[in-house]
Amino acid sequence: MQHTSDHTTSVGTTAGTVLTVIANIGSQDYIKTIVLALVGAVVSFGASWLLKRLTKGK
């Protein structure tokens, strides 16, 4: 039995899911996601910086 690597079904399913999600997300959700990502990045950077400064002296 020969197996071919035809991924059209999985690519079509993934593309359809992504397009459906994009179509159903409101603009306020995009803004909320951007703000939360920025806050998370700042907190992550701050925690990494603080831990680096605390462990540098040892």
C-alpha positions as CSV (number, residue, x, y, z in Angstrom):
1,M,0.0,0.0,0.0
2,Q,1.4,3.4,-1.0
3,H,1.0,6.4,1.2
4,T,0.9,9.8,-0.5
5,S,1.5,13.1,1.3
6,D,-1.6,14.9,0.1
7,H,-2.4,17.4,2.9
8,T,-5.2,19.3,1.2
9,T,-7.8,18.2,3.7
10,S,-5.8,19.3,6.8
11,V,-4.7,22.6,5.1
12,G,-8.3,23.3,4.1
13,T,-9.6,22.6,7.6
14,T,-6.9,24.8,9.2
15,A,-7.5,27.7,6.8
16,G,-11.2,27.5,7.3
17,T,-10.9,27.5,11.0
18,V,-8.5,30.4,11.0
19,L,-10.7,32.5,8.7
20,T,-13.8,31.7,10.8
21,V,-12.0,32.8,14.0
22,I,-10.8,36.0,12.3
23,A,-14.2,36.8,11.0
24,N,-15.8,36.3,14.4
25,I,-13.4,38.3,16.5
26,G,-14.4,41.9,17.1
27,S,-12.1,44.9,16.9
28,Q,-12.3,45.4,20.7
29,D,-10.9,41.9,21.1
30,Y,-7.9,42.7,19.0
31,I,-7.2,45.8,21.1
32,K,-7.6,43.8,24.3
33,T,-5.2,41.2,23.0
34,I,-2.6,43.8,22.0
35,V,-2.8,45.5,25.4
36,L,-2.6,42.2,27.3
37,A,0.4,41.1,25.1
38,L,2.2,44.4,25.8
39,V,1.5,44.1,29.5
40,G,2.7,40.5,29.5
41,A,5.9,41.5,27.6
42,V,6.7,44.3,30.0
43,V,6.1,42.2,33.1
44,S,8.2,39.3,31.7
45,F,11.0,41.7,30.8
46,G,10.9,43.3,34.3
47,A,10.9,40.0,36.0
48,S,13.8,38.7,33.9
49,W,15.8,42.0,34.5
50,L,15.1,41.8,38.3
51,L,16.1,38.2,38.6
52,K,19.3,38.9,36.6
53,R,20.2,41.8,38.8
54,L,19.5,39.7,42.0
55,T,21.6,36.7,40.9
56,K,24.4,38.8,39.3
57,G,26.0,39.6,42.7
58,K,26.3,36.0,43.7
